[in-house]
Amino acid sequence: MTRRESLQARAPATLYHDGHCPLCQREVAWLARHPRRARVRLVDIQAADFDAAALGTSVEAMMGLLHVRDTGGRWYIGMDASRALYAVLGYRRLVWLSTLPGIAVTMDAGYRWFARRRLRLGRWLQRRRQGKDKG
């Protein structure tokens, strides 16, 4: 899959997210309020009734990278999932910019860095926010 294929993602798309991740929870809350929220179905892969095997995968395999599946059944994983999600929401010009050679490499690397640290970063932000609330 090329980076630009994410521009072809079609709604409704399903975003598979980690409901235990603080940063993921913030993004999902934003998506739930988004004016085009009907274009995205949100599925928590940590929910008791989630069946990854029905999708041909496992929760463990889905935990490390974001997964989006569009209405045509195409899977987008990692940074391509983010691109597909934002394309479906109508931000195709920004998505296109993110596919330009120098920008794409940087964003892909940034996504991999973030994905490995998302839980730690989320906990750090929560502690920081709690500290501000006390002060």
C-alpha positions, 0 to 999 in steps of 0.5 A: 500500500502506498501512503496516498492510498489512504486518500481513497478511504471511504466512509463509514470507516471503523476505528479500532482503538485502545479504550484504556489508553488516555491519549486514545480516549481523548482522540475518541472523545474529540471524534465523538463530538466531531461534526462528521462523526457519523463517518466513523464507527468507534470500536474499543478493542479492550471491550469485553465483547470485542472479538479480534478473531472475527477480524482475522487478528488478535487484540495483541496484534492490534495494540501496537498500531492504530487500525482503521477499516473502511466501508470497502473492507480495506485495512489501514494500519499505523500512520496510514490509519491516521491518514485514512481516518482524517481523509474520511473526516474530510481533511483530504488536503492535509492528508495529501500534504502528509504523503509528500516525501520528506513530510511522510517519512518524518510523520511515519517515524514520529508515529512509530515513536509515539505508538511505542510510548503512547501509554507512558505519555498518556499516564504522564499527561494524566499525572501532570493534569492532576497536579495542576488540579491540586494546585 
